[in-house]
Amino acid sequence: MEFSTIADAPEKSRSDCIVVGVFEGNELSEPARLVDRASKGFLSGVLKHGDLEGRVGSSLLLHNVPGVAATRVLLVGLGKRAEFGSRAYRDAMRSAVRALTDSGATSAAAYLAQVPLADRDVRWALQQAAAVASDASYRFDQLKSKKPDRRGLKTLALQADDARNGAAAVGRGAAIGAGVSLAKDLGNLPSNICTPTYLARRAQELARRHKLECQVLDEREMEKLAMGALLAVTRGTREPAKLIVLHYRGAGRKDKPVALVGKGITFDTGGISIKPSAEMDEMKYDMSGAGSVLGTLEAVARMKLAVNVVGIIAACENMPGGNAVKPGDIVTSMSGQTIEILNTDAEGRLVLADALTYAERFEPAAVIDIATLTGACVIALGSVASGLYSNDEGLAHELLDAGQQSWDRAWQMPLWPDYDEQIKSPFADVANVGGRPAGSVTAACFLARFARKFRWAHLDIAGTAWRSGKDKGSTGRPVPLLTTFLMQRADAAAAPAPSRPAKRSAAKKTRKAGRKR
């Protein structure tokens, strides 16, 4: 979908459809009031018949409204005016795009961003409109033999009184949408296509398209680096593991990069500790951390953000086999720490351990790992928030704020030394599991042992990376959170330093002292 900004009054827009909002109680938003006035009360008359109650996300499509240049008018419910905020706005925008997709309109102009929000400004509303529209219009049908008719919405104009700032906000939203779509595509692909080799190829394509630097390490190179934890996971499969490293350089050479480390298990059977067969097909989504790294780099490169980013993806399969690692085996990680593998289904933390150690060589300003790590996090937080752990409170607060800004929220969990007791091993430096209690916490405590040399945060996205059921599919999270985090860092670096009052010269001080005498 292509996005643009528009300053025309809604009744004068010549798009296939205009979108205006209606609050509960038949209260028209200001753009809807302009359309009602131009149509001599046509909208008010329709609403009096009770065709639209105005609850959030409801919609009503009207044709040939008198006095309006557009051929269609889509009324979208905004809920109660006093309660209209971030969530209601996003829900209304999502509902509008879905209704437009089925309306026959190929172009539309939306007049929702200018409706005042108590907790956000217009730039936020425009950015979110583009991001939400991209998300709502996403379809994954590339593997179907008969392609569905794609006559849906092609272009969407968003009302912006300030053309320059409006276009910048929409551009950022569109870039985030493109990054989310890439992460979704990778997650939705089956594991017989999306292998570690395939992920490496897509990373190389991304690098060529945006002029990034890409390096792909094979198993022989990983052996030279002594990545015993990562290589233990891949022993049971015929698919070769890959360590993918991408460099985006948007800032100066001396600026330390942010490292994004993604878990890329392209299929997870659990290994010898095999999973139940029910819903095992969803384990193709176990590479969603890797997908989010590529999606974030896609968005950052499109925006040309003034930051340096290193993307590190540990990609492999976790399969049972004659050579597979077994419960009770002990391996040596790249850091030199030994790990007793009590459960081969706790493999994500093993590949991340070596990937985190590898990140040290880039002397990063911060490291964030992203992983569908534990079912325990799903039990704790469901599908609403990602679990956040960090050894640095400042970094944690940055990520929490980015989650609130992007509406891709996270919740901080404890990372206390008390939990380390659960992952002690009598035979090795650490065990890879600590039992059922606080499973997400002990997994993070395990990772923290490999992140002692830098500021680090861990995002457990097991509950947020995909949806199950009839609407099964990748969500593309946490691309919006990560991209917003990097945007905020770039904006903070570009902001002028606060001015200080000029110091008085020595001569002025002397003259002033003389007058006092």
C-alpha positions in Angstrom: 0.0 0.0 0.0 1.2 3.5 -0.8 0.7 6.4 1.6 0.5 10.1 1.2 -0.8 13.2 3.1 -3.7 15.4 2.2 -4.8 18.8 3.3 -8.1 19.0 1.3 -11.4 19.3 3.2 -13.1 15.8 3.3 -16.0 16.8 1.1 -13.6 17.9 -1.6 -11.5 14.8 -1.8 -11.8 12.9 -5.1 -10.6 9.6 -3.8 -12.8 6.5 -4.1 -13.7 6.8 -0.4 -13.3 9.2 2.5 -13.2 8.0 6.1 -14.6 10.1 8.9 -15.3 9.3 12.5 -18.5 9.2 14.6 -18.7 9.0 18.4 -21.4 7.2 20.4 -24.6 9.1 20.7 -24.5 10.2 17.0 -21.9 12.8 17.8 -20.0 13.7 14.6 -16.2 14.3 14.6 -15.2 17.7 13.1 -14.4 16.1 9.6 -17.7 14.3 9.7 -19.5 17.5 10.6 -18.0 19.2 7.5 -19.3 16.3 5.3 -22.7 16.6 7.0 -22.8 20.3 6.3 -21.9 19.8 2.6 -24.5 17.1 2.2 -27.2 19.2 3.9 -27.6 16.9 6.9 -27.4 13.6 5.0 -25.1 11.9 7.6 -27.2 13.1 10.5 -30.3 11.7 8.8 -28.7 8.3 8.4 -27.5 8.2 12.0 -31.0 9.0 13.3 -32.2 5.7 11.8 -29.7 3.8 14.1 -27.6 2.3 11.3 -24.4 3.1 13.3 -24.2 3.3 17.1 -20.7 4.7 17.1 -19.0 2.0 19.2 -15.3 1.5 18.6 -14.6 -0.3 15.3 -18.1 -0.4 13.9 -18.5 1.0 10.4 -21.0 2.0 7.8 -20.3 2.5 4.1 -22.4 5.0 2.2 -22.6 5.6 -1.5 -23.3 8.7 -3.5 -23.5 11.1 -0.6 -24.8 14.5 -2.0 -22.4 17.4 -2.0 -19.3 15.1 -1.6 -16.8 14.6 -4.3 -15.8 11.0 -3.3 -18.0 8.2 -4.5 -18.1 6.6 -1.0 -18.1 7.7 2.6 -17.1 5.3 5.3 -18.3 6.2 8.8 -16.2 4.6 11.6 -17.2 4.4 15.2 -14.9 6.1 17.7 -16.6 5.1 20.9 -17.3 7.6 23.7 -15.6 10.9 23.1 -14.5 11.1 26.8 -12.7 7.7 26.4 -11.2 8.2 23.0 -7.5 7.4 23.3 -4.7 5.4 21.8 -6.4 2.0 21.8 -9.7 3.3 20.4 -7.9 5.3 17.6 -5.9 2.2 16.5 -9.0 0.0 16.6 -11.0 2.5 14.5 -8.1 2.8 12.0 -7.8 -1.0 11.7 -11.6 -1.4 11.3 -11.6 1.3 8.6 -8.8 -0.4 6.5 -10.5 -3.7 6.7 -13.8 -2.2 5.6 -12.1 -0.4 2.8 -10.4 -3.6 1.6 -13.8 -5.2 1.0 -15.4 -2.0 -0.3 -14.2 -2.0 -3.9 -12.3 1.2 -3.4 -8.7 1.3 -4.5 -7.9 4.8 -3.1 -9.1 6.4 0.1 -8.5 9.4 2.3 -8.8 9.1 6.0 -9.7 12.0 8.3 -9.2 10.4 11.7 -5.7 11.5 12.7 -6.9 15.1 13.4 -9.5 14.0 15.9 -7.9 15.1 19.2 -6.4 12.4 21.4 -6.0 13.1 25.1 -2.7 11.2 25.4 -1.0 11.6 21.9 -0.2 14.3 19.3 -1.0 14.4 15.6 2.4 13.0 14.5 1.9 9.9 16.6 -1.6 9.5 15.1 -0.3 9.8 11.6 2.6 7.3 12.2 0.2 4.8 13.8 -2.3 5.2 11.0 0.3 4.1 8.4 1.6 1.3 10.6 -1.9 0.0 11.5 -3.1 0.2 7.9 -0.1 -1.8 6.7 -0.8 -4.4 9.4 -4.5 -4.6 8.7 -4.1 -5.0 4.9 -1.4 -7.7 5.2 -2.2 -11.0 3.5 -0.1 -14.2 3.3 -1.3 -16.1 0.2 1.9 -16.5 -1.8 1.8 -20.3 -1.4 -1.7 -20.9 -2.6 -2.2 -22.3 -6.1 -5.0 -20.0 -6.9 -4.2 -16.4 -5.9 -7.1 -14.4 -4.4 -8.3 -11.3 -6.3 -6.2 -8.5 -5.0 -8.3 -5.5 -6.0 -8.2 -4.1 -2.6 -7.0 -0.7 -1.3 -3.9 0.5 -3.1 -3.4 4.0 -1.8 -4.3 5.7 1.4 -4.0 9.5 2.0 -4.0 10.7 5.6 -5.1 14.2 6.6 -2.2 16.3 7.7 -2.3 20.1 8.1 1.5 20.3 8.5 2.6 18.7 5.2 6.3 18.4 6.1 6.0 16.9 9.6 3.0 14.9 8.5 4.8 13.3 5.6 7.7 12.4 7.9 5.4 10.8 10.4 3.6 8.8 7.8 6.9 7.7 6.2 8.0 6.3 9.6 4.8 4.5 10.0 5.0 3.0 6.5 8.6 1.9 7.2 7.6 0.2 10.4 4.7 -1.5 8.5 7.2 -2.8 5.9 9.4 -4.2 8.6 6.5 -5.9 10.3 5.4 -7.4 6.9 8.9 -8.8 6.4 8.9 -10.4 9.8 5.4 -11.8 9.2 6.4 -13.3 5.9 9.4 -15.1 7.4 7.3 -16.4 10.3 4.5 -17.6 8.2 6.7 -19.5 5.8 6.8 -23.3 6.5 10.0 -24.7 7.8 10.7 -26.7 4.7 11.1 -23.4 2.9 12.3 -21.1 5.7 15.5 -23.0 6.7 18.6 -21.5 8.2 20.1 -21.3 4.7 16.9 -19.5 3.5 17.2 -17.0 6.4 20.8 -16.3 5.4 19.8 -15.7 1.8 17.0 -13.3 2.8 19.5 -11.4 5.0 21.9 -11.1 2.1 19.0 -9.8 -0.1 18.2 -7.2 2.6 21.9 -6.2 2.7 22.0 -5.8 -1.1 18.8 -3.8 -1.2 19.8 -1.3 1.5 23.6 -1.5 1.1 24.3 -3.1 4.4 27.2 -5.4 5.2 26.3 -9.0 5.7 28.4 -12.0 6.9 27.2 -15.6 7.2 29.2 -18.0 9.3 28.9 -21.7 8.7 29.4 -24.5 11.2 33.1 -24.9 10.5 33.6 -21.2 11.4 31.5 -21.6 14.5 33.6 -24.6 15.5 36.7 -22.4 15.3 35.0 -19.9 17.6 34.2 -22.7 20.0 30.4 -22.2 19.9 29.7 -25.5 21.7 26.3 -24.4 22.9 24.9 -23.4 19.5 26.4 -26.4 17.7 25.0 -28.8 20.3 21.4 -27.8 19.3 22.0 -28.4 15.6 23.6 -31.8 15.9 20.4 -33.8 15.3 19.5 -32.2 12.0 20.7 -32.3 8.4 20.1 -28.6 7.9 23.3 -26.7 8.4 23.3 -24.0 11.1 24.1 -20.3 10.2 25.3 -17.4 12.2 24.1 -14.3 10.3 25.6 -10.9 11.0 24.3 -7.7 9.5 25.7 -4.2 9.9 23.7 -1.0 9.4 25.8 2.1 9.7 23.8 5.2 9.9 25.9 7.1 12.4 29.6 8.0 12.8 32.3 5.3 13.0 33.0 6.1 16.6 29.3 5.7 17.7 28.9 2.3 19.3 26.2 0.1 17.8 23.1 -1.4 19.3 23.2 -5.1 18.9 20.0 -7.0 18.2 20.4 -10.8 18.7 17.6 -13.0 17.4 16.8 -16.6 18.1 16.4 -18.3 14.7 15.2 -21.8 15.4 13.5 -22.5 12.1 11.7 -25.5 13.5 11.7 -26.8 17.1 10.7 -30.4 17.7 12.1 -30.2 21.2 14.9 -32.6 20.1 15.2 -35.8 22.3 12.9 -34.1 24.8 10.3 -34.1 22.0 7.2 -31.9 22.2 3.6 -33.2 22.1 2.3 -33.4 18.5 -0.7 -31.0 19.1 0.1 -27.6 17.6 3.7 -28.6 16.9 3.2 -27.0 13.4 3.4 -23.7 15.2 7.0 -24.3 16.0 7.9 -22.9 12.6 7.4 -19.5 14.5 10.3 -20.3 16.8 12.5 -18.2 14.5 10.4 -15.1 15.2 13.2 -13.4 17.1 15.4 -13.7 13.9 12.5 -12.4 11.8 12.1 -9.4 14.1 15.8 -8.5 13.7 15.5 -8.6 9.9 12.2 -6.6 10.0 13.7 -4.0 12.3 16.7 -3.5 10.0 14.3 -3.2 7.1 12.4 -0.4 8.8 15.6 1.3 10.1 17.2 1.2 6.6 14.1 2.7 5.0 14.1 5.6 7.5 17.8 6.0 7.1 18.1 6.4 10.9 21.3 8.0 12.3 22.2 5.0 14.4 24.6 2.0 14.1 23.0 -1.4 14.5 24.4 -4.9 14.4 21.9 -7.7 13.8 23.1 -11.2 14.9 20.9 -14.2 14.1 21.7 -17.7 15.4 19.8 -19.9 13.0 19.4 -23.7 13.2 16.8 -26.5 13.6 16.2 -28.5 16.7 15.6 -32.1 15.7 15.9 -35.6 17.2 18.5 -37.9 15.6 21.2 -40.4 16.2 23.7 -37.6 16.8 21.4 -35.3 18.7 22.4 -33.9 22.1 20.8 -35.8 25.0 19.5 -34.8 28.4 22.4 -34.9 30.8 25.1 -34.0 28.2 27.5 -31.2 29.1 28.8 -28.7 26.5 31.2 -25.8 26.7 29.9 -22.5 25.4 31.9 -19.9 23.5 32.3 -18.0 26.8 34.1 -21.0 28.3 31.2 -21.7 30.7 30.0 -25.3 30.8 26.3 -26.1 30.5 24.5 -29.2 31.7 21.6 -29.8 29.2 18.8 -31.2 31.3 16.1 -30.6 28.7 16.9 -30.4 24.9 13.7 -28.4 24.4 15.3 -25.5 26.2 17.5 -24.9 23.1 16.9 -21.3 22.4 18.9 -20.1 25.4 21.8 -22.3 24.2 22.0 -20.7 20.8 21.6 -17.2 22.3 24.4 -17.9 24.9 27.0 -18.1 22.1 25.4 -15.3 20.0 25.5 -13.0 23.1 29.2 -13.9 23.6 29.8 -13.2 19.9 28.2 -9.7 20.3 31.0 -8.7 22.7 33.4 -8.1 19.8 31.4 -5.2 18.5 31.7 -3.3 21.8 28.0 -2.5 21.7 26.3 0.4 23.4 23.5 -2.0 24.3 22.5 -5.6 23.4 18.9 -6.7 23.1 18.1 -10.4 22.4 14.7 -11.3 21.1 13.4 -14.9 21.4 10.3 -17.0 21.6 11.9 -18.5 24.7 9.5 -19.9 27.2 5.9 -21.2 27.4 6.1 -19.9 31.0 6.0 -16.3 29.7 2.8 -17.1 27.8 1.3 -18.2 31.1 2.5 -15.1 32.9 1.6 -12.4 30.3 -0.6 -14.0 27.7 -0.5 -12.5 24.2 -0.7 -8.8 25.3 2.8 -7.9 26.5 6.3 -9.3 25.8 8.4 -10.2 28.9 11.3 -7.8 29.4 14.4 -8.6 31.5 17.5 -6.3 31.8 20.7 -5.9 33.8 20.4 -2.1 33.3 17.4 -0.1 34.5 18.0 2.8 32.1 17.9 0.4 29.1 14.8 -1.3 30.5 13.0 2.1 30.8 13.9 3.0 27.3 12.4 -0.2 25.9 9.3 0.1 28.1 8.7 3.6 26.8 9.3 2.5 23.2 6.7 -0.2 23.8 4.1 2.4 25.0 4.9 4.7 22.1 4.5 2.0 19.5 1.7 0.2 21.2 3.9 -2.9 21.1 4.1 -3.2 24.9 6.4 -5.0 27.2 6.3 -5.7 30.9 9.4 -5.8 33.1 10.0 -9.0 35.0 12.5 -9.7 37.9 16.0 -10.7 37.3 17.1 -11.3 40.8 20.1 -13.4 42.0 17.7 -15.4 44.2 16.5 -17.3 41.0 20.0 -18.4 40.2 19.7 -21.2 42.8 17.3 -23.0 40.4 19.8 -23.3 37.6 22.7 -24.6 39.6 24.3 -27.8 38.4 26.3 -30.3 40.4 28.3 -31.2 37.3 28.6 -28.0 35.2 28.8 -24.3 35.7 25.0 -23.9 35.0 22.0 -26.1 34.0 19.9 -25.0 31.1 16.6 -25.4 33.0 15.5 -24.7 36.5 12.2 -26.5 36.8 8.6 -25.3 36.3 8.5 -22.4 38.9 9.3 -19.0 37.3 10.4 -20.7 34.1 10.7 -17.5 32.1 12.7 -15.8 34.9 15.2 -18.7 35.2 15.7 -18.7 31.4 16.5 -15.0 31.6 18.9 -15.6 34.5 20.6 -18.2 32.4 21.1 -15.7 29.6 22.3 -13.0 32.0 25.4 -15.1 32.6 26.5 -14.5 29.0 25.7 -10.8 29.1 27.8 -9.5 32.0 30.1 -7.4 29.8 27.5 -5.0 28.4 24.2 -3.4 28.9 21.7 -6.0 28.0 17.9 -6.7 27.7 16.0 -9.8 26.9 12.6 -9.8 25.2 10.6 -13.1 25.7 8.1 -12.9 22.8 6.7 -16.4 23.1 3.2 -15.1 23.7 3.3 -12.1 21.3 5.1 -13.4 18.2 2.1 -15.2 16.6 -1.6 -15.9 17.0 -3.1 -19.4 17.2 -6.5 -20.6 16.1 -8.5 -19.8 12.9 -6.6 -16.5 12.5 -3.2 -18.2 13.0 -0.3 -16.2 11.8 2.8 -14.1 12.7 2.2 -10.7 14.3 5.6 -9.2 13.4 6.2 -8.2 17.0 8.3 -6.7 18.4 9.4 -4.9 15.2 7.5 -1.7 16.2 9.0 -1.7 19.7 12.6 -2.2 18.5 12.2 0.3 15.7 10.7 2.9 18.0 13.5 2.3 20.5 16.1 3.0 17.8 14.1 6.0 16.5 14.1 7.6 19.9 17.8 7.0 20.2 18.4 8.6 16.8 16.1 11.6 17.7 17.8 12.1 21.0 21.3 12.1 19.4 20.1 14.7 16.8 18.4 17.0 19.3 20.4 20.2 20.0 22.1 20.4 23.4 20.3 22.7 25.9 21.7 26.2 25.7 23.6 27.6 28.7 23.7 31.2 29.7 26.8 32.8 28.4 29.6 33.5 31.0 30.3 37.1 31.6 33.7 38.3 30.5 36.3 39.3 33.1 36.1 42.9 31.9 32.4 43.1 32.5 32.8 41.6 36.0 35.5 44.3 36.7 33.3 47.2 35.5 30.4 45.9 37.5 32.6 45.6 40.6 33.9 49.2 40.1 30.3 50.6 39.9 29.5 48.9 43.3 32.5 50.7 44.9 
